[in-house]
Amino acid sequence: MHVIDEVVTAMSTQPWGITESQGRMLHEFILREKPHSILELGAGVGTSAVYMTAALEQIGSGRVLSIDRNPDLPEWVNKSFAKIDSKLQRFHELLLTSSSYNDELMKLILAQTRDGKCEPCFDFCFIDGAHLWEIDSCAFFLSEKLLKPGGWMLFDDLTWTVAGSPEALKNGVGKGMSAEMLQTQQVMRVFDLCVSQHPGFDSFTITDDWGWARKKVEQAASAPVSITRLYANQNSVTGRLRAAARRLIKGAA
């Protein structure tokens, strides 16, 4: 069993990742709320995953699914866990994507869809990936479908900007982006305009550059899904009806 001070000491030499205060907060949150299934979008070098899995070890069960696309991640994450105990990785799964974590969320939603509805499967979602409006606004709405009622969502780096990140600029993140968007705190925009305005969430907290939101425990029952599909194909019923209507109009003219 690894207590929080052990984790803090082990993670103190990380090249980057969440801070000690954030790590302690995240660890305490896991112990208090006891989420069994955790989704992490953006893995960094695995620092947050170490804090979360150490808490899950104390609880005795649970899983963290981290999704990211950097091909070097397995090596980095392995090194991070090795600093404290590689056995903690039994609570962790790393999913590498060749495109975007939003594409993987689509696959998860598809796998969880029954009779036209997505069955939520995660108790906690930590979004700490692209930090861009275009990507993470979409990630929020997709993740919300997978988040169980009463579950929590956490956003990191609310005040981060592309212009303020030399590393992002060096890697071409802001290429083609307007000067306004380069200076915009895009994760904060997601939190203010998408998360806090969402009718399915009822508790919001901002602390230490983090934004927390809880999904309502009681969710209104939705009606069964019914989709009417209309096509302009002339071979379809709709197409034949339209063609018949045109012939009647022409004949009456």
Order of alpha helices (4+ residues) and beta strands (2+ residues): alpha-alpha-beta-alpha-beta-alpha-beta-alpha-beta-beta-beta-alpha-beta-alpha-alpha-alpha-beta-beta-alpha
